[in-house]
């Protein structure tokens, strides 16, 4: 504290209250005190109620009321001045509460350190359960007299079963005290309040309290105290009170707050009082530390292993954690490196896998050609040539001699490929690309595949000559097939374009013919008066009108077929009724003596089908038969082919179809006889309709004898 406030100086004065017994002696002490301290101090600390009660007025009169005063006291009351001078106990009616006093003196701060007499006796009984007698040692000081009063009240009210004896300094001599201590039995507890007395030294009377250092040597029993009387040095056991360190802390804290002008409380006390014992005395007197309350504070307690080796243990722990930290850091670094390495490996594997998959999907085979060893190394899961491999060089890699490889190339491509390689080797080309046929397979599994090869020089020797060629082989067999199909499609498109041109030419002719007839006979009909001629002209106009409508209908059906919008509406159809209606309507179109007859049928056959589309197919087939049959007969009908198919047929004895034209009769824009009117679309439309009805259509014909058209449709009963 003094070091903290460099300009601060502390002085100590003793009043020796046992030697001051009247106002004259007190006045002499005051004169001596104030003569030596002429200048007011920054603070005055008064220890005990007597100093406060006797000097407060003189301090304020001499130094003023602005000087802060700290009262260190064990009691929160004061008595009349004469009680302190006459060394007598303060009666209850004489006590003035300390708060009433400091209310009139605001510069006073009370530092209250109470006496825990009852708690100390409880501690004594805890350690000495058989205690039946209490020896209380006190004196005639203010504190001793007041504690004596408190003790008597406590013993009478709280412990009536315990006898107590009081020895007061000044009333008994030292020899009596010693005899009393020596003669107490083991059931007696000794409690020391204070022991101050007057003694004659020469011609002077002095106050003495040095017995504390030797009092414990006169008895084998422990001596308990009410205060921290340096018990770690005087051989006293201790009691229930504040430790000296806690009192020191509160004193320093209070003084500092006053010096800094930050006083918030007028009465302050330390915290956490409790049992305070000398460990060495406790053990010496036969008590076990384990029997003490859990909150006991021990003086002179042997240092634990941790306390003795705290520095070494702390350094060891720091080193241990440093090593652990270093190891964890190292492990983390290694794990990070390992994770990075694994990540790079995974990335590399992913790239390799993607590259491998890309090569596999594209049928690309990487290879290297060692020109010195005359070996070709291929990286491939399944080699493109099923050759006998001498032994694997690496995983997914095989080697083959260049002779074997070239022997499997088509001879016409072999020389061309060698010349291309010579261009690359000679440096005349930086990169080459060739396509050739290669022989693959063994035994009956022989086939040819197209291969596209690209190559560059990977490595040259010191003379600039190529040592290793690298490149890729790509199987292009499917591409070649697609190219061939594209060529065929192109030819077919050109043929279709030609047929369409022919169709347009034919349509223009076919449409112009009935239109010319309609227009021409309409003009003639307007100028003739003969009824027979009018009827003939009207018949011609109607026939050409029907032909024109058929042409337009076929063209519209063809457009719907091309657009995929040809509609089918199924209804309940009586086949016999439909076939009879067709027979009656087609009789008008057959030529001469040709017989038209509905032949095979099934009684009461009802079918769920698009009536108009079925009629369209039959009318087309019967119409074609009528066109090409000059004599003989035309038979048509249907029969049950199996449980779910009906087979229809139209057979005639007409001119027939040449064998070489049978395969294209159902193609569009095809007319087998240009002199017979028609669009060349009827049979193609019939084929689409039949297939949409779940069946198929075909023809059997012999030139000069006749033709039979068959078609089937799925038998969907209306029931």
Order of alpha helices (4+ residues) and beta strands (2+ residues): alpha-beta-alpha-beta-beta-alpha-beta-alpha-beta-alpha-beta-alpha-beta-alpha-beta-beta-beta-beta-alpha-beta-alpha-beta-beta-alpha-beta-alpha-alpha-beta-beta-beta-alpha-alpha-beta-beta-beta-alpha-alpha-beta-alpha-beta-beta-alpha-beta-beta-alpha-beta-beta
